[in-house]
Amino acid sequence: MNHRTIEPRTYLELSEEGGGAHKFYEVVVDGTEVTIRYGRIGEPGQSRTARHATVAKAEATAAKKIAEKLRKGYEPAVQGQRQRRPVTRRQIVSHRSSARQAPVLWRFRSGSAAFGIFVDDERAWVGNQAGDVYALSHDGRVTARYGLPDGVKCIVADDFWIYAGCDDGKVYELGGKIPHAAYEIADNVDIFWLDVHDGVLGVSDAQGGITTIDHEDEFQWSRRSAGTSAWMVRCDDEGVYHGHSAGVAMYDSRTGDRLWEVPTSGQVLFGWQEGDEVFAGTSRQVVHRIGKDGTMRSTYRCDGSVFSCAASPDGRYVFAGDNHSSVYCFARDGRRLWKLATGCGSAYSMQFHGDRLYIVTTDGSLACIDASEAAISAAEQGSVPAPVDVKMASIAAATPSTELETVTAAEASTAGGVVVECVQENGRLRVRVASPGFREDWRVQFPKDIRRPGARYLVDEVRASDRGGFYRVRGDIRRLG
């Protein structure tokens, strides 16, 4: 080929009115290399480069990519003319509770309204709308801090891995010193909530849709529900449980086939799961307990719209938080056991762990409530401890970066860990384990933004996924120099 068939750089945008798509797609051809960059308009986005055997093959690949986007409604544009558009924020009004005060042991004011919470045996995590994520010990000490580029919608755990879903459309893994983007939702998905199970990401969105993405950050399937404003998604080995304005549905986790759907009284505003049941809190003041076989088992009635809900691991107790800054506890059969005021706003999210109820609230607080029988009984009589206000620790925030610490082969041999390498495979960058003792035919789940062709990395640990077929990196990632 003696002449170029396409331009060296093609920049396209798709921007829809009414809060729809607002994204760009750029293709750059440089000899035999094709670089694709994509993301939300006004942001740097994500890029990947593929090398081809000839210039002709590179141009053919670029032309195919451009044609695909044009068919989807993208149009040529001038970068910079359209500005970044904010994504949907959860807009719910909170009111003060008239109930007696809950026995709050300690509270931490994160500085901005908070949705994200996760609690395990070691720490309680909170993420807020300023993009700040903090980890605190159970006695109320700040032990870690992360600074993410946009508001944190939610924090979820997948075994050892902690993920934060942000308003920039990315999901960050927080297991190492530096947060890395593990997933990016690039196809017009305005995240309302997400969950991760064995490396597979489930995302519910503003239009009532549900999308799953695999461990390689590649699309699996997507479905539209009968409702909108899907705030609930929970995942397990068998299914994806999706709550929206009209009810809750279960989809087969692998095929996306809808297995059942049940209506709810009001719009689902939050969802939880324990064992063989899911829980859906609704705008009509109730929490529904639904079996994972699609049967409605119990209903728990509150005095206001239910912002959040949770359950004890054995299902004995069900908790709820309403829009009047109250928290509730119910017995399994639906009897209300108590209702108390948080004193720090309405609970957007909550989790029960070890006789304590952890909540994150509209005023940005992470609060630890003593939910033991003795403490609740005393609170109902008006006797509560003075809550400890946790001070903001002087810990520098770890921020996402594609620059990695470099170690030599000699340093790596004494440091321990596992070596993985990045290779070109069918035009894509894949990662495999280079250290002995691992399956050569399994790929490694690895952040896309730090992959470089031919590069080797030292990672703390590599674990097989529960269902098999691929490995997952755990801990810090360093570049082998």
N, C-alpha and C positions, 0 to 999 in steps of 0.2 A: 504494500500500500504506500503510495507516494504522496498522499495528501490526507489531512486530518478530516475525519467525517463528523466530528463533534467539537464543540468549543473546549478549550483547556479547562474552563471552570463553568459549571452550570449551577445556578442557585435558584431554588424553587421554594415557594411558601404555600401553605394551606391555612387560611384564616377564615373561620366561620363566625357569623353573628350569633348573638344570644348565648355566649359562653361555650361555643363548640370548639373545634380544633383550632390551634394557634401554634403552628410548628413549621420548621424549615427542613430542607433536605438539600445538601450540597454534594456535587460530584466533581472531583478534580482529577484530571488525567495528566500524568507526568511520565512520559515514555511508557514503560511497561507496568507502571504502578497506578492503581486507582484508589483514591482516598475518598471515603464516604463520611460525611459529617452530618449529624441530624440532632434534633432536639426541639425545645420550646423557643419560639422567637424571642430574641433579646437576651438569650443565654448562650454560653459557649457550646453547649451540647456535648455529644460523644462522637468520637471518630474512630475509624479503623482503616487500615491500609492493606491492600492485597497486591501481590506481585504476580504478573502473568508471563507466559513464555514469550509472547511477541507483543509489539505495539498494537497490531491488528486485534488480537484477543482482548487486550486491555480496553480498546475503544469499543469493541462489541459488548463487553460486559457493562461498560459505562452507559452505552446507548440503551441497553436492556433495562438497567436500573432507572434511568430517566423516564423511559416510556411507561414503566410500571407506575411511577408516581403521577405522571400526567393523566393516566387513566383513572387514578383515584381522586383527581380534582386539584392537584397541585398546579401552580402556575408560575412562570418566570417572574422574578421580583428583584428589586434592588435591596440589598442587605442594609438594614438600618432605617428604612423608611417607616416600617411598622415597629411599634414599641412593645416591650414586654407587657403581657397582660396578666394580672394577678389571677390565681386559681381560686376556686370556691373555698371559702372559709365556713366553718360550722357556725351558724348564727342562731343562738338560742338564748332567751332571756332568763336570768336567774333571779329568784326572789329570796328574801330572808325567811328563815323558818321560825315558827313560834313554839316549837317543841323544846324540851329540856336539852341541855348541852350533852353531847357525846363525850366519853372519856378519852380525849385526844392526848396521847403521850408526848408526841412531838410533831412539829410541823416545820416544813422548809418552804420558804417563798422563793420560787424560781425566777420571778420577775416578769412573767407573762402568762396568759391563760394557757392551761396545759391539758392535753388530751392523752398523751402517751404515758403508760405505766406498765411495768413488769416487775414481779417480785419472785425471787428464788431463795434458796437456803442461805445465800451469802449477802445479797444486796437487794435494794429497792431502786428501780430506775424511774426517772421522770423526764419527759421531753416536752418542751413548750413551743408556743407559736413564734418565738424569737429564734428558734433553731438550736436552743441550748438543751443539752442532755446531761443529766447528773446521775451518778450512782451513789447511794448512801447505804451505810451499814444499818443493821436493824436497830441499833441504839441511837441512830440519828447523827452520823458523821459523814460528811461528804468525802468520798474516796476517789472519785474520778469525774472528769468533765470533758465533754465534747462540744465543739461548735460546728453545726451543720449549716449548709448554705440557705436553708429556708425552714419554714415552720414544720414542726414535727407533728404528723397526724396521729401516729400510734407507734408503740414499741411492742414487739412480739419476740418470743423465743422459739427456737427450733432445736431442741436438745441443748447442746452447749452453746449454740450461736444466738446472739442477740441482734435484732434488726430494728432499725428506725425508718419508718416510711415518711417521706417529706413532701412538702408542697411543690418542690421542684420536679416531682415525678420520679425521683430516684429512691432506692431503698439501700440504706447504708448498713454494713456489718460492723459491729462495735467490739469485736473480740480481741483486737490488737491495740498497739499503741496509737496507730493511725486508723481512722475510719476509712473504709473503702466502699465504693459504690458496687454493690453486689448485683443489683437489677436496675434497669431503667425502663419505665413505662413510656414507650415512644409513640404509640398509636392512639392518640386522642383518648386517653383514660385519665379522667380527673379523679384522683384517689380520694375516696371517703374512708376506707378502712382496708386493712390487708392482714393476711396470715401466711405463715410459711410452715410447711410440713415436709420433712425429709428432702429439703432443697427445692421443693415446688412451691411457687408463690401464687397465692390467690388474691385477687384485687376486686373489691366492690367499688362502684363509681357513682357519680352524680346522676347519671341517666338511668340507674337501676340495673346496670350490666354487671356481669361477672366474667373475669378473665383469669386464666391460669398461664403461668410462664415457668419453663423448666429450669433446671440447674445451670444450663448454659445461657440463661437470659434470652431464651427463644420462645416464641409464642406456641402455646399448646392448643387452647380452644377458648372461645368466648361465646357467651349467651346473653340474650336480653330477657329480662323478667317482665311480668305484667305491670310492675310498678316503677317508681323512680326513687331517687335518694336512698341508695343502698348503703346503710351504715354498718351492716353486719356481714362478716365473712369469717368462718371457722373451718379448718381443714383437718382431716385425719386420713388414715390409710385408705378408707373406702370412699369417702365423699367430701364434697365441698358444700357447706351449709350457708345459705345466702338469704339474708333478711333485707327487705325493702319496704316500700310504702304500702304494699298490699299483702304481705305475708312472708313466710319462710319456705324455701325450697331446698331440696338436696339434689346434687348432681354427682354422677359417677366421676371420681377424681381423674380417671384416665381418659374416658371417652367424651365426657361432657354431657352424657345423656341425663335428662331430668328424671329422677326416680320417684319423687313425690313433691307435693306442694300443699301447704295448709294456710288458710287465711288467719290473720291476727286482728285483734281489736285495736286498730290504730296503726300508724306508721312505726316500723321498727327503728329504734334509735340506737340500740346497742345489742350485741350478742355475746354469749359465753358458751363454753362447752365443758362438760365433765363426764367422763366415761361414755355411756351410751345415750346421753341426753344433751340437748342444746337448750339455752335459755334466751328468750327474746324480750327485751324491755321496750315498751311502746309509748307513743304519745297519748294514748287513752288510759294512762295510769295503771297499767298492769304489766306483770312479767309472766310470760308463758313458759312452762316447762314442756318441751316437746321431745318425745323419744326419737332416736335416730332411725326408727322404722316409720316415722311420720304420724305417730299417734299423739294427740294432745293429752297430757297427763295431769297437769295442775295449772292453776292460775293464782297469782298473788297480786292483791289489789293495794295500790298506794293512793296517796291523796293529791298527787300531781303527776305531770308527764315524767316518765322514767328515762333519765339520761343514761343510766348505767346499771349493770347488774352483775352478780357473781354468785358462786355457790361454793360450799365447802367440798373438798375432794370426795367425801363419802355421800354427798347429796343431802345430808341431814338438814343443812341450813341453806336458805337462799337469801341473798342480800340485794338491796336496790338503793339507788340514789335518785331523788326527784329534783324538779326545777325550783323547789323552794328551800334548797340547802338542807334537806333532811336525808338521813340514811335509815334504812329499815332492815329488820331481820325477820324471816318467816320460817316456820317449821315446814317440813317436806309436804305435809298435807294441805298447806295453804293458810294456816293460822298465823296471824301477825303476832310476833313475840315482843317486838319493841320498835319504837320510832324515836330518833334523837336528832338534834341539830349538829351540823358539822362545825359551825362557827367560822368557817373560812370559804364559803361559797358552795355552789352545787357541784356534785361529783360527776365530772364528765366521764371518768373511767374508774374502775375499782378492781381490787383483787383481794381475796381472803387467803391468809397464810399464817399458820401457827397461832391460832386464837387472836389474830390481829387482822383488822380490816384496813387496807391501804387504799387511799383515794387520791386522785388528782382533780383539781377544782377550777372553777371559772376565774378565780383570782390568782391562779398559778401556783397554788400550794400543793405540796405532797404532804399528806397528813397520815399519821399512824394512830389508829383507834384501837384501844384495848377492848376486844369483843368477848372477853371471858365472861362467864355467868356472874361472877362476883363483881366485876367492874361495871357491868351493865346494870345490875341490881342497885348498886350504889348510885349510879348516874340517874336512874329513874327516881331516886329519892333526893336528887339535887346535889349529890356529893361527887365531884370530879377532881382529878389532879390538875394542877396548873400546867398547861402544855409548855414544853421546852421549845423555844424558838431557835432552830438550828441556824448558825451563822454561815454565811457564804465563805467557803474556804478559799484561800489564795492559791488555787490550782490553775495553771495555764490550761486553756482549752485545746484539746487535740483536734485538728481540723483535717479534712480530706486533702490528700496530696498524691500526685503521681510520682513524686520524687521519693525514692527508697534509699534507705541506708545500704551501703555496699560493703560486702565482706569478701575476703580472699578465700581461695580454696583451702589454704592452710588454716585460716581462722574457722572456716566452716567445719573442718574435720575435728576440731577440738570443741566446737560449740554444740555439737549434736544437732538433731533435726533431720529433715528430709529434703532432698533436692528434687525439684520439679523443673521441667523445661517447656518452653513455648515453641511450637512447631506450626508450620503452614500445612493445612489439610483441606484440600478441595476449596481453596480460596479463602479459608477462614483460619484464624489463629486459635489453636487448641493447646491445652496444657496436659502433659502426661508426667507420671512419676519417673524420675531418672535413677533414683536410689534402688538398690537390689531388694528383692523380697516382695515386690508389688506386681499386680497384674499389668502387663504392658498394653492390653487392649482396652483398659478403662481410662476415661478422661478424668480430669480434675476440675471441680468447680473452683473458679479463680476469677478475681476481678478483671473485667475487660479493659478498664482504663489504664492498667499497668502492664498489659501484655505487650511484649516486644519480640519480633521474630528472632529465633535462635537464642534468646536470653534464658539463663538459668537462675533459679531463685532458691533460697534456703528458707524453709518454713518450719515452724515449731513442731507441727504434727499434721499427719494426714490420716483421715478416718474413712472407712467405707460407709456409704449411705446405708440406711436401714434396709431398703428394698434391693440394694445391690446395683451394680452397673456403672457406678462412678465413685470417685473419691471426693472428700471435702477437706479443705485446708482449715486448720484451726491455729489461732495465735498470730504472732508477728510474721511479716513477710519481708525478706531482705534480698537484695540483688547480689548475685555472685559475680564478682569482678574478675 
